[in-house]
């Protein structure tokens, strides 16, 4: 899927909320007693993530909505003309109902990088709301075909599919990716069992609005060598990477790369420090008064981990968000 198509489909993966059940038992000699049957646990939607997932982004939408900056971001986005008012209101409604989103990165051809394998969205939606929203968002709703795959209701058009996984979760992605997952859910993905993945996840904060963890596969090394400033020689030592963002009180950012050599990790930190020093001289950085923020980045090597942490105070976050409408309008 292209990026615009992905964004359209992302806003539509929703579904009906579920209810519990109860039974009532009584006798002639005792007061009526009501035994409430505990609802069955909801199936874990991540069981449908592709088995070859090597990169996973998890967005805790419910947590992000509690951020004091959430209303400011919403208003800034509404001030742009990137999307018409009706669709804008629809996406905002979906965001209010969504609790969590997972983006799965999967490898493409051998010796190449990765691509988006699927998106899983979980939330509490009105009955029929996901389907209705999808029909409002896609350019040609008449192309949507309702089908069923392994007992899962799905809507499909050229290049995209949205299917219901559980009572609260939907999956979105290319049909050739989604259909096999519906027919035979992997249950887990191999990367999550790798010690390097666990080490990267443990280094990051336990609770964050957005978390990214990636295993140092050939696909990640290719991505880092071709899509980031990291060179091929350094990327060859990469075992895992992770990034986390949170905005509960100010902005907190944590990022790390796990290397197979402590000396390489130290060289990554040195490169980060040098890059930050160069950025401090940038004209745009100067105009936005970002110098103090760059200076507060704490980058250091801890064994084979090169990590960096940053905290931006509440007042500074509000100052920058105040500039957001004008920046988006550029």
N, C-alpha and C positions, 0 to 999 in steps of 0.2 A: 504493500500500500504506500502511496505517496503520503507525505506529511499532512497536507490538508485533509485527505480522506481519513487518515487515522484520527485526526482531531474531531471530525464529524462523527465517526463511529464511536469514539470514546465517550462523547456526551450522551450516548443513547443506551448504554448497557445498564439496564435497571430492571427491577421487578417487584412483584407484589409481596407485601409483608405476610408473614405466616402467623397463625394463631395456635393456641394450645387446646387441649381437650380435658374434660373432667368427667368423672363418674361419681354417682351418688349411691351409697349403700345404706340401708336402714333395717332395723329389726323391731319386733313388737315390745322388747324389754329394755331397749336402750334408746337414747336420743339419736335422731338422725345424724349420721356422720358423713362428711364430705371428704372423699379422698381425691386429691388433685393429682392426676397423672402427670409426672414430669415429662415435658416435651423431649422428644429424641434430639440428641445433639445435631446441630446443622453440619452436613458434610463440609469438609475443608475444601474450599474452592482451589487452593493451591495444588491439590492433587491432580489438577488438569494442566499444570504447567508443563511445557515440553521437556522430555527427558534430557535433551541436549542443551537446556538452558545453561548459559555460562555467565550471564549478567542479569541481575534482578533489581529493578527499582520498585520500592514499595512506598506508596504515598498514603499517609494517614490523614485522610481528608477531614475526618471528624476532629482531629487534633488541630489541624490548620485553621479550621473555622473558629476555634476558640481563641486564636491569636488576636491581640488588640489591633493588629495591622490589617486583618482580613477585610474589614469594611473599607479601608483606604484603598486597598488594591482593587476591590470590586468597583468602587467609584471611578478609579483611574481608568480601568478597562472600559467602563461604560462611556467614558468621555471620548473614546476613539470611535472612528467610523469603519473599523475593520469588519464589523458584522452588523446586520440590520437589527433593529430593536426587538423584533419578535423572537428571533433566534437567540439573541443575547439574553432575554428574559428566560427562555427555555433552558439554556445552559446554566444560568444562575439557579434555577429551580432544581436542576439535576444535581448541581454541586451541593445544594442544601440537603439533598436526600442521600447522597453518596457517603459511605463511611471509609472505604479503602479501595485503592487501585494498585494493581501489580502490572508492571511492564516486563516482559521476558525477552532478553536478547539471546539469539541463537546464531550459530556459525553459518556462513554461507558456503561457498566452494572452498575446498582445501587450499590453504595458503592465502586465504583472503580474510577479511574481517567479518563482522557480524551484522545482523539485521534484526528488526523487530519480529519476533515470532508470534506473539499474541498479547492481548491486554485482557486482564480479568478485573471486573468491576463488581463491588459488593455494596449494597445499600438497602434502604427501605423505601420502596416506591409504591405508588398507587397501582392497583390492578390495571394492566394494559398500558401503563404509562411508557414503559420502554419502547414498545412497538409504535405507539403513536408519536413519540418523540423522534424515533428513527425516520418515520415517514415525513416528518416536517423538516428534517435536517438534510436528507440526501437530495442531490440535484434532480434525480428522476425517480420519484417514489413508485411510479408505475412499473419500474424494473424489478422491484422487490418481490421475491417469491417466498411464500411460507412453505416450509418443509419440516420434516422430522428426521433426526439422526439418532439412532440408538435410544429412542424415547425422549430425546431433547427437542423441544420446539425451537426452530431456527428461522431466521429471515436471511435470504441470500440474494445478492446481486453480483454483477461482474466485479470480481476482485475483492469482495468483502462478504463476511458472514458474521451475524450476531446470534448466539445461541444461549438458551437458558441452561445453567448448570445446576443450580439449587434454587430454593425459594427466594434467596437473596443475592444470587450471583449470576453474572452473565460473562460470556467470553466473546471477544471480538478479534478478528484477524482474517487473513486470506483463507478461503475455503480449503485449499490443499493442506493447510496447517491445522485448522480447527477440526475438520471432520475426523482425522485419525485420533485426535485427543478425545473426542466424544465417543468414538467406537471402542477405544482401549485407553482409559486414563492411566498415565504412567504411575501415579501415586506419589512419586518423588522424582527429583532430578539429581543426577550423579554429583554435580558440582557441590551441592549443599552438604555432602558427606565428606568432602575433602578437608583435611586439617587446615590447609591454607585459607579456605573459605571461612572456617570457624574462627581462625585467628583474626582475620580482617573484620568479621562481624563483632567479635568481642572487643576490639579496639575502639569501635565506634560507640557513641552513647546508646544506652539501651532503648531510650524513648526519643524519637525525633519525628518531625513532620514528614521528612523525605529521607530515605536511606537507599543508597546504591551499594551493592556488593558484586564484585566480579572476580572470577577465577582466572588465573594467569594461563589461559589456554593460548593456542596459536592465534585464535581469532582476536583475543584481547591484545596480545602483543602486536599483532598487525595494526589494530585500531590505534593503539598508543603510539606506534612508530609513524603512522600516516595521518592521524587525525589530531595529534597533540604535539607539543614541542619536544617530547621525549624521542631520542634518537634510537636507531635500530639496536646498537650495541647495548644500551641501557635496558631497552624493552626486553631483550633476550633473557635478562635476569629476573623478570617480573613473575611473581608467584600469585599475587592477588592484589586487589585494590578496593578501596571503599571510600564513600563520601556520605556525610550526613548534614542536613540542614534543619534548624528549628528556629521558631520565632515566637516563643512564649513570652520572653522578656528581653527585648533586644533581639539581635540576630546572632545565632551561634552556628559556626561552620567547622566541621572537622573532616580532614581528608588524610588518607594514608596510602602508601604502596608498600607491599611486602616483597622484599627482594630475596634472592638466594645467597647474598653476600653482604656483610656489614659494610664493607668499604664502598660498595655501590650505593647502599642506602645513604651513607654519608655524602657521597658525591651528589645525590639527588637533592639533599638538603642545601648543599652549597649552591647548586643551580637555582633552587627556589629563592634563596636569599639574594643572589645576583639579579634574578629576574624582577623581584620586588623593588630592588634599588633602581633598576632601569625604568620600571613603571612609574616610580615616584617623580621622574623627570618628564613624564608625558604631559602634554598640554591639557588634554581633557581631564586627566587626573587632577591637575592643578586647578582647573576651572571649577570642578565639582568638590574641591577641598577634600580629596580622598587620601591625601598623604598620610595623615595620622592613622587612618584605618590600615593602610599597608604596613606602616611601622609597627602596628600592634600584632601582626601575624607572628605566632610562635611556632617556628619550624625547627625540628630537631630529629636526630637519628636515635632510635632506641633499638640497639641490636641490628637486626635486619629490616626494621621498619623505619621508613622515612615518613614522618607525620607532621601535620600542620594544624593548628587550631586558631580560631579567630572569634572574638566576641565584639559585636558592634552594639554600643549602648542604645537604650531606648530613644533618647533624644536625637541621636544621629540617624537612626532608622527612620524616624518620623520626618526628619529634614529631607532625607533622600526620597522618601515616598511622596513628599510634597512636590518634588520635581518630576515625578513619574508621568503625570498627564502631558506635560510639555514635551517630555522625551519621547513618549509614544506617538505624539502628533508629528514628530519630525519625519 
